[in-house]
Amino acid sequence: MKPSLPSVTPTEKETNSSQTAPPLNRRSFLQTVGLGAAALGLSPANIGKAQTPEKPIAGFEAAPTTAETHAGWQPVSDRKLRVGLVGYGVCKFSAAFGFQNHPNVEIVAVSDLIPDRCAELASVVKCPTTYPSLEELVKDDKIEAVFVATDAPSHARHCIEVMKHGKHVGTAVPAAFGSLEDADRVFQTVKQTGLKYMMFETSCFHEDLHAMRQLYRAGQLGRIVYTEGEYFHYMEQPIDSYKGWRIGLPPQWYPTHSNAYYVGVTAGSFTEVSCMGIPSRLQHLQPQNNTYRNPYGTEIALFRTSEGGMARMGVSWDTPTNEGEMGRIRGDKGSVYSNQFRGLEKLQTDIKRPPLPPGVAAGGHGGSHGYLMNEFVTAILQDRQPLVNVAWALNMTVAGIVAHQSAMKDGELLKIPQYQL
């Protein structure tokens, strides 16, 4: 059954927040965006090997943090946001984004279902108050906001539970897991409560994508005619996960790292999709060996965008070369494409990421962690929409859910639900 198209339209655009900066030449631009790719830090020794908790996970490596990372930072408030952290699995995301190091944050309580992990999380972030579950933590009236880093199948349910208790919520990706109904429930809860919701999509604060967004806002790229995004993450053996949710995971159910290379640049959306899946040789990606009955290790989606352009977005678990989160974009005025640019020689736009508070590291995933956390905290303190708000989050996520439906129907063209605040 094809998904229905809601009446909302993808017209939301970001305001232009770019500032005047010294002219950018070809060399300085490539040096700047090149740092984002270098931050992925893929080691040749790890390419093609099974991922285990003892080995670095591709793309998680921390980017350098220097004095320039903090230069020019100014606090937006003198108060501390009271935060709860939930989830400390293989990725240890509750601590990885650095909430505990932000001068405007107090960690009030932490939780993980596994007692040893909960105790370790409490020790790492120096918080003595623990709860055995998210459902118990959200009852704590001292908490204003919760970061949800639980298993992906629970993200939608957990975020709704947080907001029902009157708390702002940040979540690891994706916003929903294979369910259009869950996506709608998240959207309606945000609308009904008026609370802040942000998905911590790491590509959105890669240096290259941030630069693309600034260029687009400044009108330097024009209308986006074509864009590509790729999330290639080889998993000969799936990364350990709660109740094995990563085993046989349909690639386009985890689409936001690639889809951000359009939605995270333009604040637009994808309106329809034809997606082809490539059967995998890996055992856990045989349909009889996973609960999803998923046969594909790679899914390549061709999207129509809300600007009338096209986008090719690929997610793959079974190609051991050239891993990472990456993208290219081509506008009718300027482009950032395969490490080349055109139409940007006289650029006057500041493409640097905003400064971070002292003590907050840029972190992993291309140096995006600290920036995502700071954006969430700052948006709450300033009472404004965060960068990756619920509309962005769902427009990135739901497009992938429908793309997998298309792949399972041999590339049938399907309409994609739209979300707009």
C-alpha positions in Angstrom: 0.0 0.0 0.0 1.4 3.4 -1.0 1.8 6.0 1.8 -0.7 8.8 1.6 0.5 12.4 1.1 -0.6 14.7 4.0 -1.8 18.2 3.2 1.3 19.9 4.7 3.9 21.2 2.3 7.7 21.5 2.5 8.0 25.2 2.3 9.9 25.9 5.5 13.3 27.5 5.0 16.0 28.6 7.4 16.6 32.3 7.9 19.9 33.7 6.5 22.3 33.8 9.4 25.5 34.2 7.4 27.9 37.0 8.3 30.4 39.0 6.2 33.8 37.4 6.1 37.1 37.8 4.2 36.9 36.5 0.7 37.1 32.7 0.3 39.4 31.3 -2.3 39.6 27.9 -3.8 42.4 26.7 -1.6 41.0 27.9 1.7 37.6 26.5 0.9 38.9 23.0 0.1 41.2 23.1 3.2 38.1 23.9 5.4 35.8 21.3 4.0 38.6 18.8 3.8 38.9 18.8 7.5 35.5 17.3 7.8 36.5 14.3 5.6 39.8 13.9 7.4 37.9 13.9 10.7 36.4 10.6 9.7 39.9 9.2 10.1 39.3 5.8 8.6 42.2 3.6 9.3 43.3 1.3 6.5 43.9 -1.4 9.1 40.2 -1.4 10.0 38.8 -1.4 6.5 37.0 -4.7 5.7 37.2 -6.0 9.3 34.1 -7.0 11.3 33.0 -4.2 13.7 33.2 -5.1 17.4 32.9 -3.0 20.5 36.7 -3.3 21.0 37.5 -1.6 17.7 36.8 2.0 16.6 33.5 2.3 14.8 34.0 3.9 11.4 33.3 7.6 11.5 33.2 7.9 15.3 36.7 9.1 15.6 37.1 12.5 17.4 38.1 15.5 15.4 40.8 17.9 16.8 39.7 20.6 19.2 41.9 23.7 19.2 41.8 27.2 20.7 40.1 28.3 17.4 37.2 26.0 18.2 36.2 28.2 21.1 37.3 31.6 19.8 34.6 34.2 20.0 32.1 32.1 22.1 29.7 34.2 24.2 27.1 32.7 26.6 23.5 33.3 25.7 22.3 32.9 29.3 23.7 32.7 32.8 21.4 29.8 33.9 22.0 26.1 33.7 19.7 23.8 31.8 18.8 20.7 33.9 19.3 17.6 31.7 18.7 13.9 32.0 20.7 11.4 29.9 19.3 8.0 28.8 21.2 5.2 27.1 24.8 4.1 27.4 25.2 1.2 25.0 28.0 0.3 22.6 28.2 3.8 21.2 28.1 5.4 24.7 26.2 8.3 23.1 24.8 9.8 26.3 28.2 10.9 27.3 29.8 11.3 23.9 28.1 14.6 23.0 29.5 16.4 26.0 26.5 17.7 27.9 28.5 17.2 31.1 31.1 19.7 29.9 28.7 22.6 28.9 28.8 25.6 31.2 25.1 26.0 30.9 24.2 22.4 31.7 23.6 20.5 34.9 23.3 16.8 34.6 20.4 15.9 37.0 20.0 12.2 36.4 21.0 9.3 34.1 19.6 6.0 33.2 20.3 2.8 31.3 18.4 -0.5 31.5 21.6 -2.4 32.2 22.8 -1.6 35.8 26.6 -1.8 35.0 26.2 0.6 32.1 24.0 2.9 34.1 26.7 3.1 36.9 29.4 3.7 34.3 27.4 6.5 32.7 26.9 8.1 36.1 30.6 8.0 36.9 31.6 9.4 33.5 29.3 12.4 33.7 29.7 12.7 37.5 26.0 12.5 38.3 25.0 10.6 41.5 21.3 10.2 40.6 20.3 7.2 38.5 17.1 5.6 37.4 16.5 2.1 36.2 14.6 3.2 33.0 13.6 6.2 31.0 10.0 5.8 32.2 11.2 6.4 35.7 13.7 9.2 34.9 11.1 11.4 33.1 9.0 11.5 36.3 11.8 13.6 37.9 10.4 17.2 38.0 13.8 18.7 38.3 14.7 17.7 34.7 13.9 20.2 31.9 15.3 18.3 28.9 16.3 14.7 28.1 18.8 13.3 25.6 17.5 10.0 24.3 20.4 7.6 23.2 18.5 4.4 23.4 18.0 1.7 20.8 16.7 3.0 17.4 13.4 1.1 17.5 12.5 2.9 20.8 13.4 6.5 19.7 9.9 7.6 18.7 8.2 6.0 21.7 10.8 7.3 24.2 10.7 10.9 22.7 6.9 10.9 23.0 7.2 9.7 26.6 9.6 12.5 27.4 7.4 15.2 25.9 4.3 13.8 27.6 6.1 14.6 30.9 6.7 18.2 29.8 10.4 18.0 28.9 12.3 19.1 25.8 13.9 16.2 24.0 17.0 15.5 21.9 17.4 12.2 20.2 20.0 10.1 18.4 19.1 9.1 14.8 16.7 8.1 13.3 13.6 9.9 14.4 11.4 6.9 13.7 12.3 3.3 12.9 10.5 1.9 9.9 7.1 3.2 10.9 5.2 6.1 9.2 2.7 5.9 12.0 5.4 6.5 14.7 6.7 9.4 12.7 3.2 11.0 12.6 2.9 10.4 16.4 6.2 12.2 17.1 5.2 15.1 14.9 1.8 15.5 16.5 3.3 15.3 20.0 5.7 18.1 19.3 2.9 20.3 17.8 0.6 19.6 20.8 3.2 20.2 23.5 5.1 23.1 21.9 8.3 21.6 23.4 11.7 21.7 21.7 12.6 18.5 19.7 16.0 18.0 18.0 17.5 15.0 16.2 21.3 14.9 16.6 22.0 14.2 12.9 25.8 14.3 12.8 26.2 15.1 9.1 24.4 18.5 9.7 27.5 19.7 11.6 30.2 18.2 9.4 32.4 21.1 8.2 31.5 20.4 4.5 27.7 20.3 5.1 27.8 23.3 7.4 29.6 25.2 4.6 27.1 24.1 2.0 24.2 25.3 4.3 25.9 28.7 4.7 26.5 29.0 1.0 22.9 28.1 0.3 21.5 30.6 2.8 23.6 33.3 1.3 22.2 32.5 -2.2 25.6 31.4 -3.5 24.4 28.0 -4.7 21.1 29.1 -6.1 18.4 26.4 -6.6 19.7 22.9 -5.9 19.5 21.0 -9.2 21.2 17.8 -8.0 22.7 16.5 -4.8 24.2 13.2 -3.6 24.6 11.8 -0.1 26.2 8.5 1.0 26.4 6.6 4.2 28.6 3.6 3.6 29.4 1.6 6.7 30.7 -1.9 6.2 29.3 -4.4 8.8 30.4 -7.9 7.9 29.1 -8.6 11.4 26.6 -6.1 12.7 27.6 -3.9 15.6 26.3 -5.2 18.9 22.8 -3.8 19.7 20.0 -4.0 22.2 17.9 -7.1 21.3 19.9 -7.3 18.0 18.1 -4.5 16.3 21.0 -3.9 13.9 21.0 -7.5 12.5 19.7 -7.3 9.0 18.8 -3.6 9.3 17.3 -2.3 6.0 19.8 0.3 4.9 17.2 3.0 4.1 15.8 2.7 7.6 19.0 4.5 8.8 19.0 7.2 6.1 19.6 10.5 7.8 23.4 10.6 7.5 23.0 10.7 3.7 19.7 12.5 3.4 21.1 15.4 5.4 23.1 16.4 2.4 19.9 17.9 1.0 17.5 18.5 3.9 20.3 19.7 6.2 21.5 22.1 3.5 18.2 23.6 2.2 15.6 22.8 4.9 13.6 21.3 2.0 12.3 17.7 1.7 12.0 14.8 -0.7 8.6 14.4 -2.3 8.8 11.1 -4.2 11.2 8.2 -4.5 12.3 5.3 -6.6 14.7 3.0 -4.8 16.6 -0.1 -5.9 18.1 -2.6 -3.5 21.1 -4.8 -4.1 20.9 -8.3 -2.6 23.7 -8.9 -0.1 26.2 -11.8 0.2 26.4 -11.3 4.0 24.6 -13.8 6.1 22.7 -11.4 8.4 21.4 -9.6 5.3 19.6 -12.7 4.0 15.9 -12.4 4.5 15.6 -15.7 6.3 18.2 -14.6 8.9 16.8 -11.3 10.1 13.5 -10.2 11.6 13.0 -7.5 9.0 13.0 -10.1 6.1 15.4 -7.7 4.5 17.5 -9.0 1.6 19.5 -5.9 0.9 22.9 -4.7 2.0 22.8 -1.6 -0.2 19.9 0.6 -1.2 20.2 3.5 -3.6 17.3 6.0 -3.7 16.5 8.5 -6.4 14.4 11.3 -4.9 12.5 14.3 -6.3 13.2 17.3 -4.1 10.8 20.0 -3.0 12.8 22.5 -5.2 12.0 20.3 -8.2 15.6 18.9 -8.4 16.9 15.4 -8.0 18.9 13.6 -5.3 20.7 10.3 -5.2 21.0 9.0 -1.7 22.8 5.7 -0.9 23.1 3.6 2.3 25.2 0.5 2.3 26.4 -2.1 4.9 28.3 -4.5 2.7 30.8 -2.5 0.7 34.1 -2.4 2.6 35.8 0.5 0.7 35.4 4.3 1.1 33.4 4.2 4.3 31.9 7.3 5.9 29.2 10.0 5.7 29.8 12.2 2.6 27.9 14.2 0.0 28.1 16.6 -2.9 25.7 19.3 -4.1 25.1 21.1 -7.4 23.2 24.4 -7.7 22.4 26.6 -10.6 24.7 29.2 -9.3 27.5 27.3 -7.5 28.4 23.8 -6.5 30.4 21.7 -4.1 31.0 18.5 -6.0 33.7 15.8 -5.7 36.2 18.2 -4.0 35.7 20.8 -6.7 33.7 24.0 -6.7 32.4 26.4 -9.3 30.9 29.8 -9.0 32.3 30.5 -5.6 35.6 32.2 -6.2 34.3 35.6 -5.0 32.4 34.3 -2.0 32.0 36.6 0.9 30.2 34.2 3.3 31.4 32.9 6.7 31.4 29.1 6.4 33.0 28.4 9.8 31.0 26.4 12.4 30.0 28.5 15.4 32.3 28.6 18.4 31.9 26.1 21.1 32.0 26.8 24.9 35.4 26.3 26.6 35.7 22.7 27.7 33.3 21.4 25.0 35.2 19.2 22.4 34.2 19.0 18.8 34.0 15.3 19.3 33.3 12.4 16.9 31.4 11.9 13.7 33.4 14.5 11.8 33.7 16.8 14.8 29.9 17.2 15.0 29.1 16.0 18.5 29.8 19.2 20.5 28.1 21.4 17.9 24.9 19.4 18.0 24.8 19.4 21.8 25.5 23.1 22.0 22.8 23.8 19.4 20.2 21.9 21.4 21.1 23.6 24.7 21.3 27.1 23.1 17.9 26.7 21.3 16.2 25.9 24.6 17.9 28.8 26.4 17.0 31.2 23.6 13.5 29.7 23.2 13.8 29.1 19.4 13.6 26.2 17.1 16.8 24.1 17.0 18.6 23.5 13.7 17.4 19.9 13.2 13.9 20.4 14.4 11.1 17.8 14.1 10.2 18.7 10.5 13.8 18.3 9.4 14.2 15.1 11.4 11.1 13.5 9.9 11.7 14.7 6.4 15.2 13.0 6.6 13.9 9.9 8.2 10.5 9.2 6.6 12.0 9.5 3.1 14.2 6.5 3.9 11.3 4.4 5.2 9.4 5.0 2.0 12.6 4.4 -0.1 12.8 0.9 1.5 9.2 0.3 0.6 10.0 1.2 -3.0 13.0 -1.1 -3.0 10.8 -4.0 -1.8 8.5 -3.2 -4.8 11.3 -3.3 -7.3 11.8 0.5 -7.5 8.1 1.5 -7.7 7.8 5.3 -7.6 6.2 6.3 -4.3 5.0 9.5 -2.7 6.6 10.6 0.5 4.7 12.3 3.4 5.7 15.9 4.1 6.3 17.7 7.4 6.3 21.4 8.1 6.2 23.4 11.3 
